[in-house]
Amino acid sequence: MLIGMTFAVLAMFCSTVAAILQADAARKGGRTSSVMARPRFLAGLVMDVVTWLCMVVALQYIPIFAVQATLAGAIAMTALYARYFRDEWLRPVHRLAIGASIIGLALVAGSAGIERKQALTGYGTTVAVLVAALVVIMVATLAVNPSTRPWPSAVLAGLGLGGGAVCIRALHVSDGVDLAALVAEPLVYVLIGMAAIGLYNYARALQLGDISTVTALYMAVQVVVPGLVGITLLDDTVRKGFTWMLLLGLGFIIYGTSILARRRPERRSPPRVA
């Protein structure tokens, strides 16, 4: 238990560092493709990989809902960083919205069951659904590209990287993992596409908005959508008698993200000198 929680907390810290590095890379402006090639953004990608590895270890010792609830702490940490190191001002309603998102994520994660059920769909159907989702996200990315609001790109980033998590969860490689099996695995290519489109949208969202808002929207979508897909298509379950917790958590998340989606970046005005 202690080992699992230790790695879950490490995953949260690594996720926060990744967001900070990538946000710093986006602050300098320029095209989104150039932002993704900057050293700080690439360093953030490395931290994203470390985050995933820490989560894999944590999941060997504690349930997935505990790992997700811990990882959601990155929302609060990035908000504190933005407030005290980047002077990004949060109104009370926006602080409440971030708090509601964190509580909602914890409730949704806490409702996840440990037991498994028979998957509701076959492997081919799962692949077809994920391919269709990738196409929809790509089309939506082109559609929102002219927008100057950060929330559409943040939501698409969460869908893309969350879709990548679903691909990993549903990967079907028999008799162990080897290069030949991976090359023949269609979900590997969907995973690469999901990761690429997710990272592109994340970089764009950070260019248009502040780190606290973008992180809250991105992480809420990244945690909730894969969880619901896992329950609907795969063999994940809701804990018996805890459906109310799932619905309550979704309510908190919808409230928090709807407030944050309308927010524009603000900075506290410096005090006037007499």
C-alpha positions as CSV (number, residue, x, y, z in Angstrom):
1,M,0.0,0.0,0.0
2,L,2.8,2.5,1.0
3,I,4.7,1.7,-2.2
4,G,1.6,2.2,-4.3
5,M,0.7,5.6,-2.7
6,T,4.3,6.7,-3.0
7,F,4.4,6.2,-6.7
8,A,0.9,7.7,-7.1
9,V,2.2,10.9,-5.4
10,L,5.3,10.8,-7.6
11,A,3.0,10.6,-10.6
12,M,1.1,13.7,-9.5
13,F,4.3,15.7,-9.0
14,C,5.7,14.6,-12.4
15,S,2.4,15.5,-14.1
16,T,2.5,18.9,-12.5
17,V,6.2,19.5,-13.5
18,A,5.3,18.4,-17.1
19,A,2.4,20.9,-17.2
20,I,4.6,23.7,-15.9
21,L,7.4,23.0,-18.4
22,Q,5.0,22.8,-21.3
23,A,3.2,26.0,-20.2
24,D,6.5,27.8,-20.1
25,A,7.3,26.7,-23.6
26,A,4.0,28.0,-24.8
27,R,4.4,31.4,-23.2
28,K,6.9,32.5,-25.8
29,G,4.3,32.4,-28.5
30,G,4.8,31.3,-32.1
31,R,3.2,28.5,-34.1
32,T,2.0,25.4,-32.1
33,S,4.3,23.2,-34.0
34,S,7.3,25.3,-32.9
35,V,6.1,25.2,-29.3
36,M,6.1,21.4,-29.4
37,A,9.7,21.4,-30.6
38,R,11.1,23.6,-27.8
39,P,13.4,22.0,-25.2
40,R,11.0,22.8,-22.3
41,F,8.0,21.2,-24.0
42,L,10.1,18.1,-24.9
43,A,11.3,18.0,-21.3
44,G,7.6,18.0,-20.3
45,L,7.0,15.1,-22.6
46,V,9.8,13.2,-20.8
47,M,8.0,14.0,-17.5
48,D,4.7,12.7,-19.0
49,V,6.4,9.4,-19.7
50,V,7.7,9.2,-16.1
51,T,4.2,10.0,-14.9
52,W,2.9,7.1,-16.8
53,L,5.6,4.7,-15.6
54,C,4.9,5.8,-12.0
55,M,1.1,5.1,-12.5
56,V,1.9,1.6,-13.9
57,V,3.9,0.8,-10.7
58,A,1.2,2.3,-8.4
59,L,-1.5,0.3,-10.1
60,Q,0.3,-2.9,-9.1
61,Y,-0.4,-2.1,-5.4
62,I,-3.5,0.1,-5.1
63,P,-6.8,0.3,-7.0
64,I,-7.1,2.6,-10.0
65,F,-9.5,4.9,-8.2
66,A,-6.9,5.7,-5.6
67,V,-4.3,6.5,-8.3
68,Q,-6.7,8.7,-10.2
69,A,-7.8,10.6,-7.1
70,T,-4.1,11.3,-6.2
71,L,-3.3,12.3,-9.8
72,A,-6.1,14.9,-9.7
73,G,-4.0,16.8,-7.1
74,A,-2.1,18.2,-10.1
75,I,-5.0,20.6,-10.7
76,A,-4.5,22.2,-7.4
77,M,-0.7,22.3,-7.7
78,T,-0.7,24.0,-11.1
79,A,-3.2,26.5,-9.8
80,L,-0.9,27.4,-6.9
81,Y,2.0,27.6,-9.2
82,A,0.1,29.9,-11.6
83,R,-1.0,32.1,-8.7
84,Y,2.3,32.6,-6.9
85,F,4.9,32.2,-9.7
86,R,3.1,33.5,-12.8
87,D,0.8,36.1,-11.1
88,E,-2.3,34.6,-12.8
89,W,-5.2,35.8,-10.7
90,L,-8.1,33.5,-9.9
91,R,-11.4,35.0,-8.8
92,P,-13.2,33.2,-5.9
93,V,-15.7,31.6,-8.3
94,H,-12.8,30.1,-10.3
95,R,-11.1,28.8,-7.2
96,L,-14.5,27.2,-6.3
97,A,-14.7,25.7,-9.8
98,I,-11.2,24.2,-9.5
99,G,-12.1,22.8,-6.1
100,A,-15.3,21.3,-7.4
101,S,-13.4,19.7,-10.3
102,I,-10.9,18.1,-7.9
103,I,-13.7,16.8,-5.6
104,G,-15.6,15.5,-8.6
105,L,-12.6,13.6,-10.0
106,A,-12.0,12.1,-6.6
107,L,-15.7,10.9,-6.4
108,V,-15.7,9.5,-9.9
109,A,-12.4,7.7,-9.2
110,G,-13.8,6.4,-5.9
111,S,-16.8,4.9,-7.6
112,A,-14.7,2.7,-9.8
113,G,-14.9,-1.0,-9.0
114,I,-12.0,-3.4,-8.7
115,E,-13.8,-6.4,-10.0
116,R,-14.1,-7.1,-13.7
117,K,-17.1,-8.1,-15.9
118,Q,-17.4,-9.5,-19.4
119,A,-16.7,-6.8,-22.0
120,L,-19.8,-5.5,-23.6
121,T,-18.2,-5.3,-27.1
122,G,-15.8,-7.4,-29.1
123,Y,-12.3,-6.3,-29.9
124,G,-13.1,-5.4,-33.5
125,T,-16.0,-3.1,-32.3
126,T,-13.6,-1.4,-29.8
127,V,-11.0,-0.8,-32.5
128,A,-13.7,0.6,-34.8
129,V,-15.1,3.0,-32.1
130,L,-11.6,4.3,-31.3
131,V,-10.7,4.8,-34.9
132,A,-13.9,6.7,-35.4
133,A,-13.2,8.8,-32.2
134,L,-9.7,9.7,-33.6
135,V,-11.2,10.9,-36.9
136,V,-13.8,13.0,-35.0
137,I,-11.1,14.5,-32.8
138,M,-9.0,15.4,-35.8
139,V,-11.9,17.0,-37.6
140,A,-12.9,18.9,-34.4
141,T,-9.3,20.1,-34.1
142,L,-9.4,21.6,-37.6
143,A,-12.8,23.2,-36.8
144,V,-11.7,24.9,-33.6
145,N,-8.3,26.0,-34.9
146,P,-9.4,29.6,-35.6
147,S,-10.8,29.9,-32.1
148,T,-9.0,32.2,-29.6
149,R,-10.6,30.5,-26.6
150,P,-8.5,27.9,-24.8
151,W,-11.3,25.5,-23.6
152,P,-12.0,23.8,-27.0
153,S,-8.4,22.8,-27.4
154,A,-8.1,21.8,-23.7
155,V,-11.1,19.5,-24.0
156,L,-9.8,18.0,-27.3
157,A,-6.4,17.5,-25.6
158,G,-8.1,15.6,-22.8
159,L,-10.1,13.5,-25.4
160,G,-6.9,12.7,-27.4
161,L,-4.7,11.7,-24.5
162,G,-7.6,10.1,-22.7
163,G,-8.3,8.1,-25.9
164,G,-4.7,7.0,-25.8
165,A,-5.2,5.7,-22.3
166,V,-8.2,3.7,-23.6
167,C,-6.0,2.3,-26.4
168,I,-3.5,1.1,-23.9
169,R,-6.2,-0.4,-21.7
170,A,-7.7,-2.3,-24.7
171,L,-4.5,-3.4,-26.4
172,H,-4.8,-7.0,-27.6
173,V,-1.4,-8.6,-28.0
174,S,-1.4,-12.4,-27.4
175,D,1.5,-14.5,-26.1
176,G,3.5,-11.6,-24.7
177,V,4.6,-8.3,-26.2
178,D,7.1,-8.3,-29.0
179,L,7.9,-6.1,-32.0
180,A,6.1,-8.2,-34.5
181,A,3.0,-8.3,-32.4
182,L,3.0,-4.5,-31.9
183,V,3.5,-3.8,-35.6
184,A,0.4,-6.0,-36.3
185,E,-1.6,-4.4,-33.5
186,P,-4.0,-1.7,-35.0
187,L,-4.5,0.0,-31.7
188,V,-0.8,1.0,-31.6
189,Y,-1.4,3.3,-34.6
190,V,-4.6,4.7,-33.1
191,L,-2.6,5.3,-29.9
192,I,0.1,7.2,-31.7
193,G,-2.6,9.3,-33.5
194,M,-4.4,10.0,-30.2
195,A,-1.2,11.0,-28.5
196,A,-0.1,13.3,-31.3
197,I,-3.5,15.1,-31.7
198,G,-3.8,15.4,-27.9
199,L,-0.3,16.9,-27.5
200,Y,-1.0,19.4,-30.3
201,N,-4.2,20.5,-28.7
202,Y,-2.6,20.7,-25.3
203,A,0.2,23.0,-26.6
204,R,-2.4,25.2,-28.4
205,A,-4.6,25.4,-25.3
206,L,-1.6,26.6,-23.2
207,Q,-0.9,29.3,-25.8
208,L,-4.4,30.6,-25.5
209,G,-5.1,30.2,-21.8
210,D,-3.5,30.0,-18.4
211,I,-2.0,26.8,-16.9
212,S,-4.6,26.4,-14.1
213,T,-7.7,26.6,-16.3
214,V,-6.2,24.4,-19.1
215,T,-5.0,21.8,-16.6
216,A,-8.3,21.6,-14.9
217,L,-10.3,21.2,-18.1
218,Y,-7.7,18.8,-19.7
219,M,-7.4,16.5,-16.7
220,A,-11.2,16.4,-16.0
221,V,-11.8,15.2,-19.5
222,Q,-8.8,12.9,-19.5
223,V,-9.9,11.1,-16.3
224,V,-13.7,11.0,-16.8
225,V,-14.1,10.0,-20.5
226,P,-11.7,7.0,-20.4
227,G,-13.4,5.9,-17.2
228,L,-16.9,6.0,-18.8
229,V,-15.6,4.3,-21.9
230,G,-14.1,1.6,-19.8
231,I,-17.4,1.0,-18.1
232,T,-19.4,1.1,-21.4
233,L,-17.1,-0.8,-23.8
234,L,-14.5,-2.7,-21.8
235,D,-14.7,-4.7,-18.6
236,D,-14.5,-2.0,-15.9
237,T,-17.3,-1.7,-13.3
238,V,-18.8,0.7,-10.9
239,R,-18.6,-0.4,-7.2
240,K,-21.9,-2.0,-6.1
241,G,-24.1,0.7,-4.5
242,F,-21.8,3.6,-5.5
243,T,-23.6,4.7,-8.7
244,W,-24.7,7.8,-6.7
245,M,-21.1,8.7,-6.1
246,L,-20.4,8.5,-9.8
247,L,-23.3,10.7,-10.7
248,L,-22.5,13.2,-7.9
249,G,-18.9,13.4,-9.1
250,L,-19.9,14.0,-12.6
251,G,-22.2,16.8,-11.4
252,F,-19.3,18.5,-9.6
253,I,-17.1,18.1,-12.7
254,I,-19.7,19.5,-15.0
255,Y,-20.2,22.5,-12.7
256,G,-16.5,23.2,-12.4
257,T,-15.5,22.8,-16.0
258,S,-18.5,24.9,-17.2
259,I,-17.3,27.8,-15.1
260,L,-13.7,27.4,-16.1
261,A,-14.5,27.1,-19.8
262,R,-15.9,30.7,-19.7
263,R,-12.9,32.1,-17.9
264,R,-10.3,34.3,-19.6
265,P,-6.8,34.7,-18.2
266,E,-6.4,37.5,-15.6
267,R,-3.4,39.0,-13.9
268,R,-3.5,41.0,-10.7
269,S,-2.8,44.7,-11.4
270,P,0.3,46.0,-9.7
271,P,-0.4,48.4,-6.8
272,R,-0.4,52.1,-7.7
273,V,2.6,54.1,-6.5
274,A,1.6,57.3,-4.8
